[in-house]
Structure formats: C-alpha cells, structure tokens
Amino acid sequence: MTETTSTGRPSVVVLGGGYGGVSVAKTLDEVADVTLVDPTEGFVHNVAALRTLVQPDLVDRIYLPYDRLLVHGRFVRDRAVRVDGRRVELESGGVLEPDYLVLATGSSYPFPAKNDEPGLDAAKARHRAAHEELARAGRVLIVGAGPAGLELAGEIKAFAPDKHVVVTDVADDVLAGPFVQELRDELRRQLAELGVELRLGVKLRELPGAPPATRGAIRVTTTEGDEIAADIWYRTFGVELHTEYLDGGSLAGVRDERGYVRVDPRMRVEGETRVFALGDIANADRDVAAAAGRQAEVVAGNIRALITGEGEPLEYARLGPLIAVPLGPEGGSGFFGDGGIATPEMVAELKGRDMMVDRHAALFDVSPDEAQ
Ligand SMILES: Cc1cc2nc3c(=O)[nH]c(=O)nc-3n(C[C@H](O)[C@H](O)[C@H](O)COP(=O)(O)OP(=O)(O)OC[C@H]3O[C@@H](n4cnc5c(N)ncnc54)[C@H](O)[C@@H]3O)c2cc1C
C-alpha cells in the first residue's frame, strides 16, 4: 500500500490524453490525486478523423475538452520535455514527481488522420479547410495502402463517387500485417467495385512537393517512369512515436530497436515498479486504440491495487489480428476473431456507420447533443 501525499491521496501523473491516457486518468480519479498532462486542449477521437473530410459536421463531435474529464484531479496543458525515473520536467519549467507515472504519449500520423494543431479552434478549422480542399479536387492520390489509406479511399468514393482515386504502395498487396489473405482479397474486391485504382508494388521517385491535403498540381513519377497526376494528395503512412522526453534520462534505454517502450505483462516499464507505459508507445501489442483501451484497464487496475492494497495484479493479453477497415459507411471488411472475415454489415455496425463518435462523450460528461 502506498503512503499518501499532503492532499491525502497518492499522486498519479498521466502524460498524454489519448485513448489510453484519458481512460487511466478517469478510472483513477476516485482513488488518487490525478494530474493529466497534454499540450493540446482536448481529446481527439481520431478514429473518425478521416470521415470529417467528407462529413465536416462531425468535426465538433470528435474533439472533447480535457477540462470536463476529471472530477477531483486536474488537467495541465503542458508538454513533458524530460522524464527521469518518476521525475517529469514540463516545457513551462514546472516539475512533477508523482508516486505513480503513466506514459501514454502515443504517436503522430500525417494529417488528416491525426492533427497536430494544439488549439481546439485551430484544429477544427484545419479539418474544415481540408474538406473544402478535397471538395474542389477531381483526382486524388493516396500514398500508402494500409488501413488508413484504404479507409480514406473508401470514404472519398462513398461520398463523392465521381472523383478519381488512386492508391499506391511499394508493397505488392494492401494491408501489410498479421492478417489473413482472404481479408486483403475482399478489400481489394470492394475497392475495385467502388472504382478505386490500386497501383501496388510501385515505388515513387519522390513524394509530391506540394503539402498533403491541399489542392495543387500534383505530378509524381514511378521508378518505372510512369506519371501519376492528381489535384490533391494524402500521405497515409509513417507513424512517429512520442518518446523524445526519455532521451538522456534514466529510462532512455528502455526503448527497443524500433523505439517502443519495453513493458512487462503488468504494463510496467522494464525495470520499474511505479512507472507504466501503454498505447502506441508500448511494445505490448499493435498500435491500435482498442489495445490502448485494454492496456489502460490493466494499468489503472494495477495502480489501484498498489494504492489500496486490494486485488490481484492484472496482466495484459494481446488482441491478436483484430481489425475493422470500413470502406465508406456501409462497406469494408475486417477480422473480429470469430472465424471468418467480417461482412460489410458487421463493419458498418461496429464502426463505419457512426465511426464510434459518441463512444467517449460520456467519459467527459458531455451529452452527444452538447458536442454538436
Ligand atoms: C485514421 C486512423 C484510424 C484509426 N482507426 C482505428 C480503429 O478503428 N480502431 C483502433 O483500435 N485504432 C485505430 N487507430 C489507431 C489509434 O488511433 C491509435 O492506436 C491511438 O490513437 C493510440 O492511442 P494512445 O492513447 O496510445 O495515444 P494517442 O491517441 O496518440 O494520444 C497521445 C496523446 O499524448 C499527447 N502527447 C504527446 N507527446 C506528449 C508529451 N511530450 N507530453 C504530454 N503529452 C504528450 C498527445 O498530444 C496526444 O493527446 C486509427 C488511427 C488512425 C490514424
């Protein structure tokens, strides 16, 4: 059992208010003195970010201000710049040294899948502007045939079938990763039906010089010498993990060769008893919100047990190759772990139709009507 601080409760600092961080912070708010640190103003439900390109009225519903999350704890708008053991230095110059530290700083992904604008109004304005840019473009180039690239192609063709959409990738097939071939075949079949042109096994000499998600005269050449012309392009590859604050500190060496933070089955950072890591930065599973959510339950449960002295330690079990790839509100496929691949109806029901937009509103005590 942990000693309490001057406020009467042990302190927990959560760095990063993404899917994993907000869940841990909220769960521990009842038993600990929780501080959530994030440089942005609000949580973003980025799972629905691509839908906002074609349905801009959703923009207001994917952002939820952090100041509504915690009842007892506090939100600090700041960025961790250095972490050494449990000591956290903030960009503002402040220092936090909690009883328990949770690293949940996630990853960046090229806009519009994720948005690095820290202010809510600027972030929303950027999505709305991206909708306008796409609306005026006829030919679309998407570089990257992973889940985000395929989802984006499906969104565009479902909402604007007249646009010409080309998806390129260096790989010879769509959707690299631990998935069954049947799933890739089904996605390719549906993409062909939607009229999406796939250019697979193709290397571009260089990426377009024009900024992504912004109209321009786009011309790229493949290493075979073929030219692809478009009016707008999107980059749908290149996840970057946020762990730079570990550089130079005592935890710098806990990252593996790919940059992921090594954790044990209880989600503790390797060699630590009171520092936990979860979500995209942890090496526990694939980079998906579903894993971050389940890891948050393990982390919160283990910290709660340490604080109260009650309950058995929890261990994280990997998700396996679960995935849902919507292709527009009514299409797509996936694997839900129950035998064969998911039908379009199953994917639409789980994700595609509403993109799970209201799923997090209750955490923030926001009713769906309020968020509009
Ligand atoms: C287009 C798209 C669709 C997706 N769809 C799905 C899906 O359907 N299902 C699914 O399971 N997953 C999906 N994912 C993956 C999912 O979005 C990520 O796995 C998820 O965001 C990871 O959550 P996280 O809590 O680790 O971190 P993130 O959500 O990345 O949040 C990290 C937070 O940390 C903050 N932060 C960063 N650096 C610092 C710092 N130094 N100090 C303090 N705070 C910091 C950031 O501002 C951010 O708020 C999708 C991803 C994309 C791009």
PDBQT file of the ligand as one rigid body, heavy atoms in Angstrom, charges set to zero:
ROOT
HETATM    1  C1  LIG A 401      -7.098   7.222 -39.402  1.00  0.00    +0.000 C 
HETATM    2  C2  LIG A 401      -6.918   6.334 -38.233  1.00  0.00    +0.000 A 
HETATM    3  C3  LIG A 401      -7.934   5.440 -37.909  1.00  0.00    +0.000 A 
HETATM    4  C4  LIG A 401      -7.770   4.585 -36.826  1.00  0.00    +0.000 A 
HETATM    5  N1  LIG A 401      -8.786   3.712 -36.556  1.00  0.00    +0.000 NA
HETATM    6  C5  LIG A 401      -8.648   2.879 -35.518  1.00  0.00    +0.000 A 
HETATM    7  C6  LIG A 401      -9.702   1.969 -35.196  1.00  0.00    +0.000 A 
HETATM    8  O1  LIG A 401     -10.731   1.917 -35.862  1.00  0.00    +0.000 OA
HETATM    9  N2  LIG A 401      -9.551   1.159 -34.137  1.00  0.00    +0.000 N 
HETATM   10  C7  LIG A 401      -8.426   1.197 -33.369  1.00  0.00    +0.000 A 
HETATM   11  O2  LIG A 401      -8.347   0.430 -32.401  1.00  0.00    +0.000 OA
HETATM   12  N3  LIG A 401      -7.391   2.047 -33.634  1.00  0.00    +0.000 NA
HETATM   13  C8  LIG A 401      -7.481   2.882 -34.688  1.00  0.00    +0.000 A 
HETATM   14  N4  LIG A 401      -6.457   3.753 -34.971  1.00  0.00    +0.000 N 
HETATM   15  C9  LIG A 401      -5.242   3.762 -34.129  1.00  0.00    +0.000 C 
HETATM   16  C10 LIG A 401      -5.431   4.667 -32.904  1.00  0.00    +0.000 C 
HETATM   17  O3  LIG A 401      -5.804   5.966 -33.294  1.00  0.00    +0.000 OA
HETATM   18  C11 LIG A 401      -4.143   4.736 -32.071  1.00  0.00    +0.000 C 
HETATM   19  O4  LIG A 401      -3.726   3.440 -31.777  1.00  0.00    +0.000 OA
HETATM   20  C12 LIG A 401      -4.413   5.521 -30.775  1.00  0.00    +0.000 C 
HETATM   21  O5  LIG A 401      -4.557   6.890 -31.068  1.00  0.00    +0.000 OA
HETATM   22  C13 LIG A 401      -3.310   5.317 -29.741  1.00  0.00    +0.000 C 
HETATM   23  O6  LIG A 401      -3.740   5.850 -28.534  1.00  0.00    +0.000 OA
HETATM   24  P1  LIG A 401      -2.707   6.363 -27.431  1.00  0.00    +0.000 P 
HETATM   25  O7  LIG A 401      -3.517   6.571 -26.197  1.00  0.00    +0.000 OA
HETATM   26  O8  LIG A 401      -1.523   5.465 -27.367  1.00  0.00    +0.000 OA
HETATM   27  O9  LIG A 401      -2.140   7.758 -27.944  1.00  0.00    +0.000 OA
HETATM   28  P2  LIG A 401      -2.676   8.933 -28.848  1.00  0.00    +0.000 P 
HETATM   29  O10 LIG A 401      -4.115   8.770 -29.168  1.00  0.00    +0.000 OA
HETATM   30  O11 LIG A 401      -1.695   9.085 -29.949  1.00  0.00    +0.000 OA
HETATM   31  O12 LIG A 401      -2.577  10.184 -27.862  1.00  0.00    +0.000 OA
HETATM   32  C14 LIG A 401      -1.354  10.610 -27.327  1.00  0.00    +0.000 C 
HETATM   33  C15 LIG A 401      -1.544  11.926 -26.604  1.00  0.00    +0.000 C 
HETATM   34  O13 LIG A 401      -0.301  12.274 -25.991  1.00  0.00    +0.000 OA
HETATM   35  C16 LIG A 401      -0.049  13.658 -26.136  1.00  0.00    +0.000 C 
HETATM   36  N5  LIG A 401       1.387  13.884 -26.046  1.00  0.00    +0.000 N 
HETATM   37  C17 LIG A 401       2.336  13.640 -26.992  1.00  0.00    +0.000 A 
HETATM   38  N6  LIG A 401       3.555  13.985 -26.540  1.00  0.00    +0.000 NA
HETATM   39  C18 LIG A 401       3.390  14.443 -25.272  1.00  0.00    +0.000 A 
HETATM   40  C19 LIG A 401       4.289  14.928 -24.283  1.00  0.00    +0.000 A 
HETATM   41  N7  LIG A 401       5.611  15.023 -24.505  1.00  0.00    +0.000 N 
HETATM   42  N8  LIG A 401       3.776  15.321 -23.078  1.00  0.00    +0.000 NA
HETATM   43  C20 LIG A 401       2.443  15.217 -22.826  1.00  0.00    +0.000 A 
HETATM   44  N9  LIG A 401       1.550  14.746 -23.743  1.00  0.00    +0.000 NA
HETATM   45  C21 LIG A 401       2.028  14.365 -24.949  1.00  0.00    +0.000 A 
HETATM   46  C22 LIG A 401      -0.660  13.990 -27.484  1.00  0.00    +0.000 C 
HETATM   47  O14 LIG A 401      -0.982  15.380 -27.570  1.00  0.00    +0.000 OA
HETATM   48  C23 LIG A 401      -1.925  13.088 -27.516  1.00  0.00    +0.000 C 
HETATM   49  O15 LIG A 401      -3.044  13.773 -26.984  1.00  0.00    +0.000 OA
HETATM   50  C24 LIG A 401      -6.586   4.624 -36.047  1.00  0.00    +0.000 A 
HETATM   51  C25 LIG A 401      -5.566   5.524 -36.364  1.00  0.00    +0.000 A 
HETATM   52  C26 LIG A 401      -5.713   6.370 -37.443  1.00  0.00    +0.000 A 
HETATM   53  C27 LIG A 401      -4.591   7.315 -37.765  1.00  0.00    +0.000 C 
ENDROOT
TORSDOF 0
